[in-house]
Amino acid sequence: MTTTRKPRRVLGPAGASTAPRKRPVDWEGQEQAVLIRWLLGERQRGTPVGTLYDVTFHVPNGGQRSKSTGAAMKRQGVKSGVSDLVVMDARGGWFGLYLEFKASAPHTAALAQSQHDWLALAEKRGYCAVLAVGLEEAKAVLIRYAELMPTYRHHDERPELIGTEWRRGE
C-alpha cells in the first residue's frame, strides 16, 4: 500500500501564502555523487585513477540535523570543517588526500573558515589538501593524484600499538 505525502505548507503571517515550500537542491551532493560514479567507472575500465575508488570515502559532516543528533555526533567525534572526500592512499610524499568539494558555478558555496582551517591542518600534518570547485576540477585533482608515485614506508619500522587483534592469519 502506497501513501502519498501532502506537500509541506509554510505557515506565515495572516494573509500570507501557504503554498508548499520548495525543498532546497543539494547541488554539491549531486555533483559529488557523479564524481564517485565516474571514479567507479574508471575503476571498471582499469585506469590509474580508478585504483583510488576503493580507498576514497565521503565524510558525512554536513546536512540538517536535530540539536540532539548534532550533539550526539559531536560526542562521537564529528568535527566541523572536515573535508568531503578522503583518499586513503599515500602518494607523492603525502600520507593521503583531503578533497573539499564545492559545486560548479553558479551553485558554488563559499569555503567556510572551519573548512579552510581543516585543509591547512591536513597539509601541515602531511596530507595533500585541495579545494576543488566543480566536477571537472575534482576529476583533474584525482587524475593528477593518481599519477603521483606511491609513498612507501617500511612495515618493520612501525612500532606496535596495543589494541584488539584484527589481522587474521598473519
C-alpha positions as CSV (number, residue, x, y, z in Angstrom):
1,M,0.0,0.0,0.0
2,T,1.5,3.3,-1.0
3,T,0.5,6.6,0.6
4,T,1.1,10.0,-0.9
5,R,2.5,12.7,1.2
6,K,0.9,16.1,1.2
7,P,3.3,18.9,0.4
8,R,4.5,20.8,3.4
9,R,2.8,24.1,4.0
10,V,4.6,27.2,5.1
11,L,2.9,29.0,7.9
12,G,3.2,32.7,7.6
13,P,1.5,35.8,8.9
14,A,-2.2,36.3,8.4
15,G,-2.9,36.6,4.7
16,A,0.5,35.2,3.6
17,S,0.6,32.4,1.0
18,T,0.6,28.9,2.3
19,A,1.9,27.4,-0.9
20,P,4.2,24.4,-0.5
21,R,7.9,25.4,0.1
22,K,10.4,24.1,-2.4
23,R,13.0,21.8,-0.9
24,P,16.5,23.1,-1.4
25,V,18.5,21.3,-4.1
26,D,21.8,19.7,-2.9
27,W,23.8,20.7,-5.9
28,E,27.1,19.8,-4.2
29,G,25.8,16.4,-3.2
30,Q,24.5,15.6,-6.7
31,E,27.8,16.6,-8.3
32,Q,29.8,14.7,-5.8
33,A,27.7,11.5,-6.5
34,V,28.5,11.9,-10.2
35,L,32.2,12.2,-9.3
36,I,32.1,8.9,-7.3
37,R,30.2,7.2,-10.2
38,W,32.9,8.4,-12.6
39,L,35.6,7.1,-10.3
40,L,33.8,3.7,-10.2
41,G,33.7,3.7,-14.0
42,E,37.4,4.5,-14.2
43,R,38.0,1.5,-11.8
44,Q,36.0,-0.8,-14.1
45,R,38.0,0.5,-17.1
46,G,41.2,-0.2,-15.2
47,T,42.6,3.3,-15.4
48,P,45.2,4.5,-12.9
49,V,42.7,7.0,-11.3
50,G,40.3,4.1,-10.9
51,T,42.6,2.5,-8.4
52,L,41.6,5.3,-6.0
53,Y,37.9,4.2,-5.9
54,D,38.3,1.6,-3.2
55,V,40.2,3.9,-0.9
56,T,38.0,7.0,-1.4
57,F,35.2,7.8,1.0
58,H,32.9,10.6,1.9
59,V,32.8,12.2,5.4
60,P,29.1,12.9,6.1
61,N,29.5,16.0,8.2
62,G,27.0,18.3,6.5
63,G,23.2,18.3,6.4
64,Q,20.4,19.3,8.6
65,R,20.1,17.5,11.9
66,S,18.2,18.0,15.2
67,K,20.1,19.5,18.1
68,S,20.2,16.2,19.9
69,T,21.5,14.3,16.9
70,G,24.1,17.0,16.3
71,A,25.2,16.9,20.0
72,A,25.4,13.0,19.9
73,M,27.5,13.2,16.7
74,K,29.8,15.7,18.3
75,R,30.3,13.4,21.3
76,Q,31.2,10.6,18.8
77,G,33.9,12.7,17.2
78,V,32.3,14.6,14.3
79,K,34.4,17.7,13.7
80,S,33.4,20.9,11.9
81,G,35.2,21.6,8.6
82,V,36.4,18.1,7.8
83,S,36.8,17.7,4.0
84,D,34.1,16.0,1.9
85,L,36.3,13.2,0.5
86,V,39.3,11.4,1.8
87,V,41.6,9.3,-0.3
88,M,43.3,6.8,1.9
89,D,46.3,6.3,-0.4
90,A,49.8,7.7,0.2
91,R,51.3,9.2,-2.9
92,G,53.9,11.8,-3.9
93,G,55.2,12.0,-0.3
94,W,51.8,12.7,1.1
95,F,50.0,10.4,3.5
96,G,46.7,10.8,1.7
97,L,44.4,13.3,0.1
98,Y,41.7,15.5,1.7
99,L,39.5,16.9,-1.0
100,E,37.0,19.7,-0.2
101,F,34.4,19.6,-3.0
102,K,32.2,22.5,-4.0
103,A,29.5,22.5,-6.7
104,S,30.1,24.2,-10.0
105,A,29.1,27.8,-10.6
106,P,26.6,29.3,-10.2
107,H,25.9,26.9,-7.2
108,T,29.4,27.2,-5.6
109,A,29.2,27.8,-1.9
110,A,31.9,29.8,-0.1
111,L,34.6,27.9,1.7
112,A,33.8,28.1,5.4
113,Q,36.5,29.2,7.8
114,S,36.4,25.7,9.5
115,Q,36.9,24.1,6.1
116,H,39.8,26.4,5.4
117,D,41.3,25.6,8.8
118,W,40.9,21.8,8.2
119,L,42.7,21.9,4.9
120,A,45.5,23.9,6.4
121,L,45.8,21.4,9.3
122,A,45.7,18.4,7.0
123,E,48.5,19.9,4.9
124,K,50.5,20.7,8.0
125,R,50.1,17.1,9.1
126,G,51.5,15.7,5.8
127,Y,48.3,15.2,3.7
128,C,47.6,16.7,0.3
129,A,44.8,19.1,0.9
130,V,42.9,20.5,-2.1
131,L,39.7,22.6,-2.8
132,A,38.0,21.5,-6.0
133,V,35.2,23.6,-7.4
134,G,33.1,21.6,-9.8
135,L,33.2,18.1,-11.2
136,E,35.9,18.7,-13.9
137,E,38.3,20.3,-11.4
138,A,37.7,17.4,-8.9
139,K,38.4,14.8,-11.7
140,A,41.6,16.6,-12.6
141,V,42.8,16.6,-9.0
142,L,42.1,12.9,-8.7
143,I,43.8,12.1,-12.0
144,R,46.9,14.1,-11.0
145,Y,47.0,12.5,-7.6
146,A,46.8,9.0,-9.1
147,E,49.8,9.9,-11.3
148,L,52.0,10.5,-8.3
149,M,54.3,7.8,-7.2
150,P,53.1,5.7,-4.2
151,T,54.7,6.7,-0.9
152,Y,56.1,3.6,0.8
153,R,57.0,3.0,4.4
154,H,58.8,0.0,5.8
155,H,56.5,-2.0,7.9
156,D,59.2,-3.2,10.3
157,E,59.9,0.4,11.3
158,R,56.5,1.0,12.8
159,P,56.0,0.5,16.5
160,E,53.0,-1.7,17.5
161,L,50.2,-0.1,19.4
162,I,48.1,-2.0,22.0
163,G,44.6,-3.0,20.8
164,T,42.4,-5.9,19.9
165,E,44.0,-8.1,17.2
166,W,42.1,-7.6,13.9
167,R,44.5,-9.3,11.5
168,R,43.7,-12.9,10.6
169,G,46.4,-15.4,9.7
170,E,49.3,-13.0,9.9
